[in-house]
Amino acid sequence: MSVTIAICASGWLLGWWAFGRVRFLSEVSDQPSELGVTIVIPARNEALSLPNLLADLDEHRPIGARVVVVDDHSTDGTGELAAAFDFVEVIEAPPLPDGWTGKSWACHTGAAAATGDAIVFLDADVRVTAGSMDRLLCQVAERGGLVSVQPWHRTERAYEQCSALFNTIAVMGAGAGARGGPSGAFGPVLATTLADYRTAGGHESVRAEVVEDLALARRYRITRLPVHVMLGGRSIRFRMYPAGIRQLAEGWTKNFASGASSTGPARLAAVFLWITSLGSSSITLVDAARGNVPLAIAGGIYALFVVQLVVLFRLVGRFGVLTALCYPALFVVFCGIFVRSLWRTHVRRSVQWRDRQISLGPARS
């Protein structure tokens, strides 16, 4: 019992450390940006989400901004929907070359057409508010390098609550709140000057990477360019995986094992111990129900983790107290998808996203 208590106490404390003190884009001054910017939106079968983002940009884009949608061989009318907005330039992505992932190719295609001082890459499911793009560009002008924002996750259906733990771990793994700076970046919102983007090698330098955002952040650091990460808070939001639980499972399967392998050893160990402590506290509840552990101890440990998760979940998305109370179930879902991600990433060497098989090389025998 003492070992379990030690694991849970250590994990609980490491959870706070791993999450750190994050910065929010909404805390930044919203002075109009003076940078000329091209906003690039890679889109493959995004008819459900893209019109919402374009409606936001119609009202809230910076003065003089170009908006380029790269239609990545969509079959659901994404390109036609984008073309209905008179301020949008639609580019058809050329056939996908060997050795490229679809998103990197679409981003590269859009970047090749970019003009001005800066470029912003937005995923099609992102939503922006008044002043958010100007705040983002001001950060680029002031800080240089790569500025990345993890949007606040807006949920609408019950199954979407399964993303709570994944979102929290993603923030921890990227070191968004670390004192020494982040170790990764978030793909939904990336902003940089065109000069820095080209110096880092752009998406061409990460063309084969499934988790291209982490790889691009690594390229910036290699070329001695800074990486800055913030959370979207009230400024930038998104709704991940609105098409159902299968889409949610495919999305996190694609991202998580590769993301874990890109996290620094110390931070990865801390996050792993935190996840382990969630599992240990869940098992302690079962033991208490069987009469093997004092209920007061099991209940106290459980309450501590619920309080922690209520705080962290609210920072990353619309995840309420009930979701935190059900964290043992979230832990089971996380383990299942993570094992699936390990299998697809490191054994089968293939993942699927947006009706496209992404090969990771020859499978291991």
Buried (B, 14 or more C-beta within 10 A) or exposed (E): EEEBBEBBEBBBBBBBBBBBEBBBBBEBEBEEBEBBBBBBBBBBBBBBBBBBBBEBBEEBBBEEBBBBBBBBBBEEEBBEBBBEBEEBBBBEBEEBEEEBBBBBBBBBBBBEEBEBBBBBBBBBBBBBBEBBBBBBBBBBBEEBBBBBBBBBBBBEEEBBBBBBBBBBBBBBBBBBBBEEEBBBBBBBBBBBBBEBBEBBBBBBBBBBBBBBBBBBBBBBBEEEBBBBBBBBBEBBBBBBBBEEBEBBBBBBBBBBBBBBEBBBEEBBEBBBBBBBBBBBBBBBBEBBEEEEBEEEBBBBBBEBBBEBBBEBBBBBBBBEEEBBBBBBBBBEBBEEBBEBBBEBBBEEBEBEBBEBEBBBEEEEE
